[in-house]
Amino acid sequence: MKATKVRKKPNMRRLVLAAALAISLAVSPAFAAAPKADSTVTRDQITLGDVFDGIRDNADYYLAPAPEMGKTVTLNAGDLLRISEAFNLGWTPGNGPRQVVIHRSANEIGRHEIEDALQKKLTETLKGQKLEAELFDSAASLQVPDPADKTLNVGNLSYNAARNEFRAEISTAGAPELKKEVTGKVYFIHQVPVLREPLHQGDVISSGDIDYIDVRAADIAASVILEADKLVGQTPRRGLAAMKPVMAGDVRLPVLIKKGDLVTMLLKSDLINLTAQGRALDNGAAGDAIHVMNTTSKQVIDAVVAGPQTVNIRPPMNIF
């Protein structure tokens, strides 16, 4: 089988030397051109004028390919001397900078800009869903020419619903030929009610105390309260921080009766409507069953908290 030859990437210094020696120029009086310590190019080629200042002729003469976008290449004193001699520039290593660093300018589009464009496209595709797009490659970026329109385009988008993963090609309006394939994961978002400000035990939560935050569905615990109505009217069992999801076990109805309170016992039926005084033997919120002792008969009975210092007794019971 015939071996395949691998084409090697051209050597920068050899290209510079070849280009310099290839030109045949009429010898003109020498003058002192000066190397540029740093040079920035926007094209895909390095010219004589990119390397030396004070060029009278042939400033646009092609010397070598420019480095990749965002990269640099350095010409040392030997490179500069060969170019100077070939073009009769009159420079020697003792005059001025002994090297030239050539930068290829570029606009870098970073990971977050790419994720924003993907999120917008995925939201259009998965209608009615609030989501976040996260790239698997946290260092992903796209280099495009400077200057160029950096508006991102998303093409060939595919979404795997079983894995919540996507694949797409990104490019820019200014350089559509420069494409980059990216992959990542889709996270669906839910709005979760939270407290605007910290609240303490005994505070009663009102609708004005509630705000919302976005939380990834995969990060929401089963016990997190997802409806604001289930927070309103509740009180923290202990201090609660602001802007954090609230668990069902973090809140309860406010205590309306405390152990030791004097309470009014109500017994109502179609035939009677009686009241008596008792003393609570337990703490209780609205609807809680507590024990109450009749202060006259000392009888302990079961009651249901109806309101502040008020309990209901279910008939028929001989409590009076």
C-alpha positions in Angstrom: 0.0 0.0 0.0 1.3 3.4 -1.0 2.2 5.6 2.0 0.2 8.9 2.3 2.4 12.0 2.6 1.4 14.3 5.5 1.6 17.9 4.5 3.4 19.8 7.2 2.4 23.3 8.4 4.7 25.9 6.7 7.4 27.3 8.9 7.0 31.0 9.6 10.6 31.9 9.4 11.2 30.0 6.2 8.3 31.7 4.6 9.5 35.1 5.7 13.0 34.4 4.3 11.7 33.0 1.0 9.4 35.9 0.5 12.2 38.4 1.2 14.7 36.6 -1.1 12.1 36.2 -3.9 11.8 39.9 -4.6 14.2 41.5 -6.9 14.4 45.2 -6.1 16.5 48.0 -7.6 19.0 49.0 -5.0 18.2 52.4 -3.6 20.0 54.5 -1.1 19.8 52.9 2.3 17.6 54.6 5.0 17.0 53.5 8.6 13.6 51.7 8.9 12.7 50.7 12.4 11.1 47.4 13.5 7.8 47.6 15.3 8.1 46.2 18.8 4.5 45.1 18.6 2.2 44.9 15.6 -1.4 43.9 15.2 -2.9 42.6 12.0 -6.5 42.1 11.1 -5.9 40.2 7.9 -4.7 36.6 7.3 -1.3 37.8 6.1 1.8 39.6 7.4 3.2 42.4 5.1 6.4 44.3 5.2 4.6 47.3 6.6 3.4 45.2 9.5 7.0 44.5 10.6 8.8 47.8 9.9 8.0 51.4 10.3 9.2 54.0 7.8 8.7 51.8 4.6 8.9 53.9 1.4 8.0 51.2 -1.0 6.4 47.7 -0.9 4.7 48.2 2.5 2.0 45.9 1.3 4.4 43.2 0.2 3.3 39.8 1.5 5.8 38.1 3.8 4.0 35.2 5.5 0.6 34.0 6.7 -0.7 35.7 9.9 -1.0 33.6 13.0 -4.4 32.1 13.9 -7.0 34.6 15.3 -6.1 35.6 18.8 -2.6 34.1 18.5 0.9 35.7 18.1 4.1 35.1 16.3 7.5 36.5 17.1 10.2 37.5 14.5 13.7 37.5 16.1 16.7 39.6 15.2 17.9 37.2 12.5 14.5 37.3 10.8 14.5 41.1 10.9 18.0 41.3 9.5 17.3 39.0 6.6 14.2 41.1 5.7 16.1 44.4 6.1 18.9 43.2 3.8 16.5 41.8 1.2 14.6 45.1 1.0 17.6 47.4 1.6 16.0 48.9 4.7 19.3 49.8 6.4 18.4 48.1 9.7 20.9 46.2 11.8 20.4 44.5 15.2 22.1 47.3 17.0 19.3 49.7 15.9 16.1 49.6 17.9 14.0 46.6 18.9 15.6 43.2 18.2 12.2 41.3 17.8 8.7 42.0 16.6 5.7 40.4 18.2 2.8 40.2 15.7 -0.7 39.8 17.1 -3.6 38.6 15.0 -6.6 40.5 16.3 -9.9 38.7 17.0 -13.2 39.0 18.7 -13.7 36.3 21.3 -17.2 35.2 21.9 -17.3 33.5 25.3 -19.2 30.7 26.9 -21.9 32.8 28.4 -22.7 34.6 25.2 -23.0 31.3 23.4 -25.2 29.8 26.1 -27.5 32.9 25.9 -28.0 32.4 22.2 -28.6 28.7 22.6 -31.1 29.3 25.4 -33.1 31.7 23.2 -33.1 29.2 20.3 -34.1 26.3 22.6 -36.9 28.4 24.2 -38.3 29.1 20.7 -38.1 25.4 19.9 -39.5 24.1 23.2 -42.5 26.5 23.4 -43.9 27.3 26.8 -40.9 26.1 28.7 -38.6 28.3 30.8 -35.1 26.8 30.6 -31.4 27.3 30.9 -28.8 25.9 28.4 -25.4 24.9 29.8 -22.5 23.9 27.7 -20.5 20.7 28.6 -17.3 22.5 27.7 -16.9 25.3 30.3 -14.1 26.9 28.4 -16.0 27.0 25.0 -15.4 30.1 22.9 -15.5 31.2 19.3 -12.9 33.4 17.7 -14.1 35.7 14.8 -12.3 38.3 12.8 -11.9 41.8 14.2 -13.8 43.8 13.1 -16.8 41.6 12.3 -20.5 41.4 13.2 -20.5 39.3 16.4 -24.3 38.5 16.2 -24.5 34.8 16.9 -26.4 32.3 14.7 -27.5 28.9 15.9 -27.9 26.2 13.3 -28.5 22.4 13.0 -30.0 22.4 16.5 -31.1 18.9 17.8 -32.6 18.1 21.2 -32.7 14.8 22.9 -35.7 14.9 25.2 -34.9 11.6 27.0 -31.5 13.0 28.1 -32.3 16.7 28.1 -29.3 17.3 25.9 -28.7 19.4 22.8 -26.3 19.7 19.9 -25.9 22.7 17.6 -23.6 24.7 15.3 -22.8 28.3 16.1 -21.4 31.0 13.9 -21.6 34.7 13.5 -23.2 37.0 11.0 -19.8 38.5 10.2 -18.1 35.2 9.6 -20.7 32.5 8.8 -18.0 30.2 7.4 -16.4 29.9 10.9 -18.6 27.3 12.5 -18.2 25.5 15.9 -20.2 22.5 17.1 -21.3 22.6 20.7 -23.1 20.3 23.0 -24.7 20.7 26.4 -27.7 20.1 28.7 -31.1 21.7 29.1 -32.3 22.5 32.6 -36.0 23.4 33.0 -36.8 26.2 35.4 -39.7 26.7 37.9 -40.6 29.8 39.8 -40.5 29.1 43.6 -42.1 31.4 46.2 -39.7 32.8 48.8 -39.6 35.4 51.5 -38.5 38.9 50.5 -37.0 39.5 54.0 -36.0 37.2 56.9 -38.9 36.4 59.2 -38.9 35.0 62.8 -41.0 32.6 64.8 -44.3 34.2 65.5 -44.3 36.4 62.4 -47.3 35.8 60.2 -46.6 35.6 56.4 -48.6 37.8 54.2 -48.8 38.1 50.4 -46.6 41.2 50.6 -43.8 39.1 52.2 -43.5 36.8 49.1 -41.2 37.1 46.1 -40.2 34.5 43.5 -36.9 33.0 42.4 -36.0 30.7 39.4 -34.8 27.3 40.4 -33.8 24.3 38.2 -36.5 21.7 38.4 -33.9 19.0 39.1 -32.8 20.9 42.2 -36.2 21.3 43.8 -36.7 19.0 46.8 -40.0 17.2 47.2 -40.8 19.1 50.4 -40.3 22.6 48.9 -43.5 24.7 48.9 -44.3 25.6 45.3 -47.5 27.7 45.8 -47.6 31.1 47.5 -51.1 30.3 48.9 -49.5 27.6 51.1 -47.2 30.2 52.7 -49.7 33.0 53.3 -51.1 32.9 56.9 -48.3 30.6 58.1 -45.6 31.4 60.6 -42.0 30.2 60.7 -41.3 27.3 63.2 -37.9 29.0 63.5 -36.1 32.0 61.8 -36.3 31.8 58.0 -33.8 33.4 55.6 -34.8 35.6 52.7 -34.8 34.5 49.0 -34.5 30.8 49.7 -37.0 28.0 49.0 -39.2 27.2 52.0 -39.8 23.6 53.1 -43.2 22.4 54.3 -41.7 21.6 57.7 -40.3 25.2 58.1 -43.8 26.8 58.6 -47.0 26.2 60.5 -50.2 28.0 61.3 -49.7 30.6 64.0 -50.3 29.6 67.6 -53.5 31.1 68.7 -53.6 29.5 72.1 -50.6 28.9 74.4 -50.4 26.4 77.1 -51.8 27.9 80.3 -54.0 30.5 78.6 -57.5 31.0 79.8 -59.9 30.2 77.0 -63.6 30.3 76.3 -65.1 26.9 75.6 -68.0 26.9 73.2 -70.6 24.1 72.9 -73.0 24.7 70.0 -75.7 22.5 68.6 -79.2 22.9 67.1 -80.6 23.0 70.6 -78.0 24.6 72.8 -75.4 27.3 72.8 -73.3 27.2 76.0 -70.0 28.8 77.1 -67.6 28.1 79.9 -64.1 29.0 81.0 -61.2 26.6 80.7 -57.4 26.6 80.8 -55.4 25.3 77.8 -53.1 22.4 78.5 -51.4 22.6 75.1 -50.3 25.1 72.5 -52.6 25.2 69.5 -53.1 26.8 66.0 -56.4 27.1 64.2 -57.9 23.6 63.8 -55.5 21.9 66.2 -56.9 19.5 68.8 -55.8 20.4 72.3 -56.7 19.5 75.9 -58.6 22.0 78.0 -59.4 21.8 81.7 -62.7 23.2 82.9 -61.7 25.7 85.6 -64.9 24.9 87.6 -65.2 21.1 87.3 -61.5 20.4 86.7 -62.6 18.1 84.0 -60.1 17.7 81.1 -61.7 17.6 77.7 -60.8 17.5 74.1 -61.3 20.7 72.2 -60.5 22.2 68.8 -58.9 25.7 68.5 -61.4 28.0 66.8 -59.6 31.4 67.3 -57.6 33.4 69.8 -58.5 32.1 73.3 -61.5 30.3 71.9 -62.1 26.5 71.5 -65.0 24.4 70.3 -66.4 21.4 72.2 -68.2 18.8 70.2 -71.5 17.7 71.8 -72.9 15.6 73.4 -70.6 16.0 76.4 -71.4 16.7 80.0 -68.8 19.3 80.6 -70.9 21.8 82.6 
